[in-house]
Amino acid sequence: MPETVVQQIKREEAARIPLGRRGEPEEVATWILRLADPATTWLTGQVPAIDGGLNLT
């Protein structure tokens, strides 16, 4: 896919996200580590939406 098309897709996606930007890998990794932490024992049966609010639209 040409780089111009990739950039256009990214801009269109960011426009649909309530926070106004795409997430960074480190932001998702933080939640993965938090959820995988053995101390996270009270969270069960949840499906966290780590999507900048995209699920709300």
C-alpha positions in Angstrom: 0.0 0.0 0.0 1.5 3.4 -0.9 2.6 5.5 2.1 0.2 8.3 1.1 -2.7 5.9 1.4 -1.5 4.6 4.8 -1.2 8.2 6.1 -4.7 9.0 4.8 -6.1 5.9 6.6 -4.4 6.9 9.8 -5.8 10.5 9.6 -9.3 9.2 9.0 -9.1 6.8 11.8 -7.8 9.4 14.2 -10.7 11.7 13.2 -13.1 9.0 14.5 -11.4 8.5 17.9 -12.8 10.8 20.6 -9.3 11.5 22.0 -8.4 12.7 18.5 -5.4 10.5 17.9 -4.2 7.0 17.4 -2.8 5.2 20.4 0.9 4.4 20.8 2.1 0.9 21.4 3.5 1.8 24.8 0.0 2.9 25.9 -1.5 -0.5 25.1 1.5 -2.3 26.5 1.0 -0.5 29.8 -2.5 -2.0 30.1 -1.4 -5.5 29.1 1.2 -5.4 31.8 -1.3 -4.1 34.3 -3.8 -6.8 33.5 -1.2 -9.5 33.5 0.1 -8.4 36.9 -0.5 -11.2 39.5 -1.7 -8.4 41.9 -4.7 -7.8 39.6 -6.9 -10.3 41.3 -10.2 -8.5 41.5 -10.8 -8.0 37.8 -12.8 -10.8 36.2 -14.9 -11.2 33.1 -14.1 -7.7 31.7 -13.3 -6.7 28.2 -11.4 -3.5 28.5 -11.6 -1.2 25.5 -8.2 0.4 25.2 -9.2 2.4 22.1 -9.2 6.1 23.0 -13.0 6.1 23.2 -13.6 4.7 19.7 -16.0 2.1 21.2 -18.2 4.9 22.4 -18.9 6.3 19.0 
